[in-house]
Amino acid sequence: MMSRVAHGIVSNMRSILPRLEASTKGGLGLFRGKSGQLTEHFELDEPVANEELRQYTPGSTEREELETALLGVLNRVEHVPIVINGQEFTADNQLQQVLPFDLNEPIARYGHAHRVHIQTAMEKSVEAQEDWDKTKLRDRIKIWERGAELIAGQYRYKIIAAIMLGQGKTLRQAEMDVAELVDFMRITPVFLRDLANYEPINNCPDSCKNTMRLRGLTGFVAAISPFNFTSIAANLVYTPALMGNAVLWKPSDSAILSNWYVFKAMLEAGVPEGVVNFVPAEDITFASTVTQHPKLAGISFTGTSSVLKVLWQQVAQNINEYENYPRLVGEGGGKNFHFVHPSAEPETAVACTIRAAFEYAGQKCSSCSMLYVPESLWEEKIKEPLLKITSSLHVGHATYCDCFCSAVINRRAYDRIFMWLKYISQCPNCRILTGGGCEKTRGYFVDPTVVQVLDLDNLICKEELLGPILGVYVYPDHKLKETMSKVAKVNHGLIGSVFAKDSNFIREAFEAFRFNVGNLNVNDKSTGSRVGQQPFGAGHMTGTSDKLGSPHSLLRWTSPQLIKESYKPHVNVYYPYMKVSEEWKSESSKKEDVVHNEHKEEVKPLS
């Protein structure tokens, strides 16, 4: 395999991304009120853009550097320690991260932290948070900007290589992952600047001043990150940290190496020891330990909805033990779909659906899992190209340039998808149109599969599959609205897409799918959200819809404090309508008893 690494680099990718309407790196001024340096104000003057994607054309510098990085990762099994407050620990039982498409190739060895490690990490995080929260926003922002530069530069190819090899992503997918990672590190501080610049209304500047300062949460945040996006993993950790929190990072075992490189890059950028602690651990052990600690301030999670529910239940069971109401931020994926209207352009619907359903073997939280097609387009316009292209997709080693998608991430994922394929093959309401095969001799390979579903109440229409399986339901044209209504009830996901030229239908779709998906795309695939442009977050039982990649998500990790400073404090207890003053009260108090005894007036109503 190593001899073919150089062959496995795709090329000719688009490199220019739209610029964001955001700003960064302005001058800093402190609050000029009489309270001193309580808040910070930023002048926003320079635009910031999404990270450009590299092309990796043959003979280019970036292609050569990536080939070197791939060989470097393959030629060395990296030791990944547990890191608590800057001190490294090695667990007794060592595990290995292997290539999902070549199980004989390990690239990292690591161990799971036991409860004592996790307890220590929680205590050290609580200690670190007190000092970290006092660090000025501008100093934190500088660290994040250095981190963005390090990841975009000297760490870029090492992280991409770890993602391609350890997580089974093709170069295109890995490059997009790292670009998004850079975006999170570079653009999130811009959001912080905007939030810091907010000031409450000050209608009477001569008499008082109202200010808001952003504090971290008291205690620690537990970040539980997924295997499929290194960028999301880092965002789950470093956005709470940017807001003044200390974080326990439990990385996914299947993404341990790329996550470790990000952790090292941010340490080099200047994140203080103890602010982020790197704690690989067994899922149940980690969750049960952190949810029992009274200083738990929040959980930052992306994964499956079933795990999110378990975490919520554990927090609820311990609610009387906490010193905070823990913030629970979680995205659990869901059932994403493409809905095709009779007026749609068939070629667009087919191309977008294949990419959304099968890139990264359907393992994105935004992957298309269901396709709804009208009868008028299915047989003559969509079925043949959909099946022809899908059946021609090459599944192989992620580093090969002709590979469209590679193996699924691990044995657990393979077994789950295998059971779904078995269910489909035995279900009378399901018909496999192409694919359906799987093989695990050398890697966890599953063929891209298209299955026609005849009943909208079938499990395939409702359950998240998180694999390369696309369900297709063909609806009668005259039952368009009825089908849309049913889809809105059974498909709750991160993103839904509609394909149409009919503007009236598009407006109807906006209302029909108003609540069942967090993001709604028109004439575009469900995958491919960008930081600052398409912030994502679901709803219902698929997630808390905190819109990662926007200022909204930052507000979940701060406990703002309002400060009111009065320049002309009140000296009178009485209100003007009472016609009483302190001066009058003082002069008349001596005569009060005499007046009371000699002359009692009847109390009269205000009217």
N, C-alpha and C positions, 0 to 999 in steps of 0.2 A: 504493500500500500504506500509506503513512504516514497517509493520511486515515482508514484503517480501524483504526489501532492502538488507539484508544480503545474500539472495538467488540470488540476481541479480549481481553477480560478476563472470565474466568469468575468465578462468585460462589457464595455459599451453601455454603461448605466448613465441615466440622467444625473446631472450633478448640481443643477441650480434649483433651489427651493425658494418659494415666495418669501418676501421679507415680511416680518411682523410689524404691526403698528405698536411697538413698545420701545422703551428707552432704557439706557443703562449708563453706568460710569459717569455720573454727574458730580458736581461739587457738593459738599456736605455742609449744611449749616445747622447749628444747634438751636433748640427752642429759646427764643429771646425773652421769655417772660421772667417774672421775678423769682420763679422757683429754681432757676439754674438749669443744669444740663439733665433734664428729665426725659426729654424726647429728642429724636433726631429728624431732621428734614433734609430731603434730597432734591437737588436740581436735576431733572431728567432731560438730557439734551442729545444723546447719541442713540440712533436706532440699533436694534439688535435683530439678527436674522437667525432662522433655523440653520443648523449645521449642514454644510454641503456634503452630499454623498460623493465618495471617491469613485472613479471609473475603473481602475485596475486594468487598464488596457495593456496588451502584451508589450513588454519592454519598459513599462513605466516604473518609476521609483517605488510607488506604493505597492505595486504587484510584487516586486522583488522583496520588499521588506515584509510583506505578508507571508510569502513563501518561506522566508527565513524564520518568521515567528511560528508558523505551522510546524516546521521541522524542530524548532526549539521546544515546543510543547510536547511533541511526540517523543523526543529523545530523552526526556526527563520526567520522572514521576515526582511532581511537586508535593512537598509536605505542607499541609494546611493545618495550622494549629488553632486551638482555642485561644482567644486574646481577650484578657480582662484587665482593664486599667493599664494597658501597655505591657502586661506580663503574659508570656506565652505558656500554654499548658498542652500536654499531650495526653490524650485519653488512652486507657489501657487497651481497649479493643480497637484495632485499626480497620478502617473500611477503605474501599477504593472507588473512585469515579472512573468509569470506563466509557469508551465510545459507544453510543447506542447502536451504531451501525457496524461496529467491530468489537465484540465483547472481550476479545483477547488483548486489547490495547488499553492499559490503564494510563491515566494522565495525572492523577492526584491521589494522595492517601490522606485520610483525615480520621478523626474520631468524634464520637458524640459526648458532649458534656453531661456529667451526671448532676444530680440535684445540688450537690455541694458547690460545684462550679457555677450553676445558675443562681444559687443563693448569693454567692460572692459577687457575681456580676450585678445583681440587683442592688446590693448594698453600695458597691462602688459607683454605680450609675447615679444613685440618689445623692451621694457625696459630690460627684462631678457636676451634677446639674446645678447646684447652688452657685458655684463659681461661673459656670458656662453661661447661665442666664444673665449674669452681670456684664458679660462681654458685649461691647457696643455692636450695634447692628452693622456698622460700616466695617468693623474688623471681621465679623463673620462673613460678610459679603465678599471681602477680599479673599478669604480662604476658598469660598465656593468658586470664585472666578479663577483662582489658581488651579483648583481641581478640574474645572472645565478645560483649561488649557493643557493640563497634563494628560487627561483622558483623550482629548482630541489630537494630541501629539505623541509623546513618547510611549504612552500606554496603549495607544489605539490598536496596533496590530497584535499585541499580546492578548488583549481582551477579545478581539475578533477571533483570533485563533482558538482561544479557550471556548468561545461560544460555538464555533463551527464544529470543533471536535467533541467537546463535552456535552453540548446540547443539541447537536445534530442539525444545525442551521446551515443553509447554503450561504455563500458569500453575500449575496444580495440581502438576505434576511439578517445576517450578522452585522453587516455594515449599517443597515437601517437601525438595528438595535443600539449600536454604539452611538450613532448620530442622535438618536432620541435621548440616550444617556447624557450626552454633552448638552443637549437642549435643556434637560431638567436642571443640570448644574448651572447653566448659564442664564436661563430665563427665569427660574424660580426666584433668584435674588431681585430681579426686576419687579416681580409681583410683590416682594417684601417691601421694596422701596415705595411702591404705590400705596400699600397698606400703612406704612409708617407715616406717609404724608397726610393721612386723613386727620382732620381736626374737627371736633364737635363744634356746633354753632356757638359763636361768640357775639351776641347782639349788643352787649354792653362792655366794650373793651376797656373803658375807663374804670369800671368797677370790678370786673372779674375776668378770669381766663380759664377756659376749659381745654384740657389736653388729654390725650389717650396714649398710654404707653403699652407696648406689647410684651407680655411676660410669657415665659414657658409654663408648662403644667408642672405642678409640684409632684415630684416622684420620678418615675421612669416610664418610658414607652417601650412596649414589646413589639418588634417588627418581625412578621412572619412572611417571608417572601416566596414567590413561585419559581418554578424551573424555567418557564418559557420566555421571560424577558428579563435580561440583566438590567435594563434601563428601569423597569418598573420596580425591581428589587431595590435598586439604589434609591429611587424616589421614595419608597416606603420608609426608608431609613433616614435619608439625609434631609428631607423636607421637615419632619419633626425636629431634627437636630438643628437646622437653620433657625427654627423658631424659638430656640432656647431650651430644648429638651435633651435629656440623655437617653440613649437607646440601646436596647439589647437586640442585636440582629441575629435571628435564626435563619440562615440561608437554606435553600433547598439542597438536599444531597446531590441532586442531579445538575446543579449549577454551581457547585462549590468552588471550582477553580476561577471562573470569571468573576464571581462575587468577591473572592479573595483578592484578586488583582484590583478591583474597584476600591476595596477597603484600604489596600496599601497606597493607592494613588491619593486617596483623601487624607490619609495620615501624612503623606509627604506634602500635601497641600497646606497642612497646618491644623487639621482637626485635632484638638487636644486628646491625650490619652484618657480613656474612661468616658468620653462623651459618646462614642460609639464602641460597643463591645461586641466582638465577633464570636458568636456562640452556636456552632453547629450542635444540634441536639435531636434526639428522637422526638417525634411530634407530640405524643401524649405526655411525655415527661416534661417537655418545655411548657406546654399549655397549662397543665395542672399546677406546675410550680409558680409560674408568673401570675396566674389568676388567683392564687391564694395569698399573695403578698399585699399588705395594707397600703403600700406606696404605689401600687399600679395606677398610672395616670392615663394610660390609653393603650389600645391595640391597633396596629397598622397592618392590614392584611390584604393579600390578594391570593385567591385560590378557588376552591369549590364552595358552592353554597352550603353543602352539608357540613363542611368544616367550620364555616362562619357561624352556622347555627350552634354548633357545639361550643365554640368560644363564647358566644352570647349567653348560652345557658350556664356555663361555668362562672362567668362574671355575675350573672343574676343570683346564683346560689351563694356567692360570697359578698353580696352588696353591703351587708351590715359590717363587714370587716374593713372596708376601704376608708381611706381618708379623703378620697375624691369620688366623684362620679366618673368612672373611667370613660374616656372618649373611645368609641368603637367605630373604626373606619374600615370598611371592607368591601371588596368587589369579588363577586363569585361567578362571573361569567353569565351563562344563561343560554337560551335558545335564540340564536340570531338567524335572520331570514332575509331572502330576496323575494320581493313580490313584483311580478311582471304583469303589466297592463297590456291589453291588446294593441295599444298604440306604441308600445316600446320598440326600440331598435334591437332586433334579435341578436346581432353580432355583439353589441355592447353587453347585453344581458348574459350571453354565454361566456364571453371572455372574463367579465368581472366575477361571475359565479365560480368559474374554475379557479381563478386566483384566490378568491376569498375562501373557498372550500378546502383547497388542497395544498396551498403554500404552507410550509412548516407542518405538513401532514395534518392539517386541521387542528393544530394544538394551541391556537391563539384564543384568547377569551372573546375575541370578536369574529372568529371564523364563521362563515356561513354554513349553517347546518340544515336549513330547509329552503327549497326553491318552490315557489308557487307560480304556475304557468297556466295561461288560458288555453283552452282546447284549440282555439283558432291559430295559435302559434306553435303548439307543441309538436305535432307530427311533421309539419312541413318546414318549420323554420328553426326549431331549437333542439329537438331530440337528436338528430343525426350529428350535428357539429359538437354538441355537448358530449356525446358518447365517444365519438371519434377522437377528439382531442384528449379527453380524460384517459382513454385506453392507451394513448401513445405517450403519456407522461412517464419519464424515467425516474424510477425510485432506486437510489443507490447510496454510495458514500457521499457525504455532504460536501466533500472537497472537490468532487468531479464537476467539470464545467457543464456537462450535459444533464446533471441531476436537477430535477424540478423540486423534489422533496426527498427527505431521507427517512431513516427509521424513526419510530415513535420513541419517546424518551427513556422508558425503562420497562422492566418486566411487569410491574403492576399495571401500567398503562396498556401494555400489549394484551394482558389477560382480560382486562375490562373490555377492550375493543373486540377481542376474540369472542367474548360472550355475546356482544351485540350482534356480531356477524352470524353467530349461531342462531340467535333469536330471529334474525331477519330471514335466514334460510328456512326456518320452520314455520314462519308466520304466513297464514293464507292471504293476508292483506298486504304483503310486501313482495315485490318482484325485483330481484337484482338484475340491473340492466348492463352493468359492466363492473369488473373488479370482484371483490369478495374474497380474494385470497390473502393469506398471511403466512409468514415463515420466520422462525426464530433460531435457526441453526447457528448463524454467525452474528446476527443483529435482529432487532425487533422490527421487522418489515411488515407493512400492511399495504396492500394495493389500494390506490384511490378507487372508491366504490360509489356508484350511483344506484340508488334503490327507489323504485316508484312505490309510493304508499297510496293505498286506495281508500283509507279511512282517516279522517282528520283527528279522530280520537285515539289513533294508534300511538304507542309509546315513542316511536321514532319521531313523531311530530311534536312531542312535548319535552322529552328528556335531553339534557345536554350530553353530547357524545364525546366531544373533545378528541376527535380523531378524524381520519380521512374518509368520512362517510357522509354523503350528501343525500338527503331525502328529497324526493320530488313529488309534489301533489299537483295533478292536472284538474283545474276547476272549469266547470261550464261557464262560458262567457256571461250568460244571463244570471248567474249566481255570484257576480263579482262582489257586490256589497255584503252579501251573506257570508262569503268566504273571508272577506276582510274582517268582518266582525268576529268570526271564529278564530282567525289568526291572532287578533288582538287579545283574545282570551287565553289561548293555549301557548303562545310564544312570548315569553318575557325574557328579554335579553339585553345585552349591552348596546347593540346596534341593529337596526333594521334598515333595509334599502328598498326603495321603490324605483321601478324603471318604467318610464312613460314619456310620451310627448304631449299628451293631453293635459293642459294646465288645470282644467276643472277637476280631473281625477287627482292630480297632485295635491290640490287644495283639500280634497276629500280625504286623501291619505294622511295629511297633516293632522286632521282631527281623529281619524280612525285609529292611528297609532300614536296618539298623544301621550299615553301613559304607560304603554307596555314595553317601550324601549327607552334607554337613556339618550341615545343619539339616533337621529334619523337622516339617512343619506338619500339623495335623489340622483338617479342615473350614475351611481358610483358604487363600488364594492363596499362591503361592510368593514373590511380591514383597512388599516393605514392611517389612523389618527395621528396628528402631529401636535407636539407641545405648543400651547399658545394659540393654535389654529382650531383644532377640534378636541377640546378637553373632553375626557370620557368618564362615564360613570352611569351605572344602571339604576334600576329602581325595583319596587316590589321586593321579592325575596331573592333577587339576584345581586343586590348590593345597596350601599348607602348613598350612591349618586353624589359623591363629593367632588366630582369633576376634576380629576387629577390632570395637571397641566394647565391650571388656571389659578387665579388668586383665591377662589373659593376654598380650595383644599388647604391653603395655608391657615385659614381662620379656624380650622378644626384643631390646630396644634398650638394655639395661643390662648391665654387667659387674660384679656386686656384689662388694664386698670385705668379707671377714669380719675383724673385729678382736677379738682376745682379750686382755684386760688382767688380769694376775694381781696380786692384792694381797698374797698370801703365797707368794712363789716358793719352790721347793724348794731346800734346802741340803744334802740328803743324796743321794749318788749311789746308795746301796744301798736295796733294798726291804725292808720290815719282815720278810718271811719269811726273809730271809737272815741275820737276827740279827747284823747288822754295822752299825756307825755310823761316821761320819767321826771322831768323838771317839775311839772304840775303836781305829780304824785308825791314828790318829796316835800314840797311846800305844804301840801294839804294834809299830809299824813298826821301832822300834829293835832289837827282839828277834827280828825275823823271820829274819835270817840264822842266828842261833844255834839257834833252834828248828828251822829247816830242816835244819841239819847234824847236830844231836844226836838228833833224834827225828822220824822219818818215819812218819806214820800212813798206813795203807792207805785209799785213797779209797773211801767207802761210798755206795751208791745212796741216793736219797731214801727209798725204802721201808724 
